[in-house]
Amino acid sequence: MTVLSNIAPAAADSLYFQAMNKRLGVVGDSVEQLATIAAEKKLTMDQIVAIKEVDGWEYSDGVSYVCSAYVAALYKAAGLFDDLDI
């Protein structure tokens, strides 16, 4: 990730760093800072990557959803569920 961040920083941020920051509860940290935080929490980077995505986490490109939650949100926005709490 360090190499990618040197070659294409925006791509590295979008594809990796924002998600790792969310999982560690920080904002805008670099791969080195994230590794330090992970070590302090006695977690490996692999363990952090494995933390489940939370529906509704907001990233620079918008709100994040897993596939089924995205479809349900789309249907709800379209009014398919009327007044049901989905």
C-alpha positions as CSV (number, residue, x, y, z in Angstrom):
1,M,0.0,0.0,0.0
2,T,2.9,2.3,0.6
3,V,4.0,1.9,-3.0
4,L,0.5,2.5,-4.3
5,S,0.1,5.6,-2.2
6,N,3.3,7.0,-3.7
7,I,2.2,6.2,-7.3
8,A,-1.5,7.0,-7.0
9,P,-2.4,8.6,-3.7
10,A,-6.0,9.3,-4.5
11,A,-6.6,5.6,-5.6
12,A,-4.9,4.3,-2.4
13,D,-7.0,6.6,-0.3
14,S,-10.2,5.6,-2.0
15,L,-9.5,1.9,-2.2
16,Y,-7.8,1.3,1.1
17,F,-6.9,4.1,3.6
18,Q,-10.4,5.4,4.1
19,A,-11.7,2.0,5.0
20,M,-8.8,1.2,7.3
21,N,-9.2,4.6,9.0
22,K,-13.0,3.8,9.6
23,R,-12.1,0.4,11.1
24,L,-9.6,2.0,13.5
25,G,-11.8,5.0,14.4
26,V,-9.4,7.6,13.0
27,V,-9.5,10.0,10.0
28,G,-6.8,10.7,7.4
29,D,-4.0,8.5,8.8
30,S,-1.3,7.1,6.5
31,V,-0.4,3.4,6.2
32,E,2.5,3.9,8.7
33,Q,0.2,5.6,11.2
34,L,-2.5,2.9,10.7
35,A,0.1,0.2,11.3
36,T,1.2,1.9,14.5
37,I,-2.4,2.2,15.8
38,A,-3.0,-1.5,14.9
39,A,0.1,-2.6,16.8
40,E,-1.0,-0.5,19.8
41,K,-4.3,-2.4,19.7
42,K,-2.5,-5.7,19.2
43,L,-4.1,-6.2,15.8
44,T,-2.5,-7.1,12.5
45,M,-3.4,-5.2,9.3
46,D,-5.0,-8.5,8.1
47,Q,-7.3,-8.5,11.1
48,I,-8.2,-4.9,10.5
49,V,-9.0,-5.6,6.8
50,A,-11.2,-8.5,8.0
51,I,-13.4,-6.2,10.1
52,K,-16.9,-6.1,8.6
53,E,-18.0,-3.0,6.7
54,V,-20.8,-1.2,8.5
55,D,-23.8,-0.2,6.3
56,G,-24.0,3.6,6.3
57,W,-20.3,4.4,6.8
58,E,-19.7,7.6,4.8
59,Y,-16.7,7.9,2.6
60,S,-15.5,10.7,0.4
61,D,-17.6,9.3,-2.5
62,G,-20.7,8.8,-0.4
63,V,-22.4,6.3,1.9
64,S,-21.3,2.7,1.8
65,Y,-23.6,-0.3,1.7
66,V,-23.1,-4.0,1.1
67,C,-25.0,-5.3,-1.9
68,S,-28.2,-6.4,-0.3
69,A,-28.5,-3.3,2.0
70,Y,-27.9,-1.1,-1.1
71,V,-30.7,-2.7,-3.0
72,A,-33.0,-2.4,0.1
73,A,-32.1,1.3,0.5
74,L,-32.8,1.8,-3.2
75,Y,-36.2,0.1,-3.0
76,K,-37.0,2.1,0.1
77,A,-36.1,5.4,-1.6
78,A,-38.3,4.4,-4.5
79,G,-41.2,3.9,-2.1
80,L,-41.7,0.2,-2.6
81,F,-42.0,-0.4,1.1
82,D,-44.6,2.3,1.8
83,D,-44.5,3.1,5.5
84,L,-42.7,-0.1,6.6
85,D,-39.6,0.3,8.7
86,I,-37.0,-1.6,6.7
